[in-house]
């Protein structure tokens, strides 16, 4: 079980992040607050799906033209359904990422019709371009589409229960390894992820 308590879920845009972090700092010291002294604001993890993945990439090391939106307190990131920039090559965008990333995607993870036509192959270009630091990972779920990382698949009765089990297990171990410096979690990521994956799922690391 993860030692990360409490599980604070936040939905925000890039421009909102400073306000959110400032608000968490207040809650971390507020007398009588449920979050008092439970948040380590020097080691924050960032994750997001689809457009949220783009936000996550932006604050976690992606370089787009002259833009640098990195937030130093973010020490690890999980972009779900990541995507490369249309303006800069993947290598230039992601080749200088310094913190651990866990990219999550699926073999059918394209874009909904109303969004840009990002293909499953495009999404995998992000991990391919990351530097080989020993703390970069990629989970590719077999037959998972763009909504596999949400509850929408359940509503469509298209969910594969093993997908959410794999997402939960690998993300929990990733946070424990790189936000809590847990060597057992780091070892599990490198040697035992097959315990929670299906045969055709792919787990990559570099």
Protein Blocks (a to p, Z undefined) as FASTA:
>chain_A
ZZbdcdddddddfklmmmmmmmmmmmmmgghiakgokacfkbccdddehjlmmmmmmmno
paghjbccbdfklgbdcdehiaddfkbcfklmmmmccbdcdddddfklccdfklccddfk
lmmmmmmmpccehpaccdddehiafklmpmklmmnopacfklmmmmmmmmmmmmmmmmno
paklmmmmmmmmmmmpcfkbccddZZ
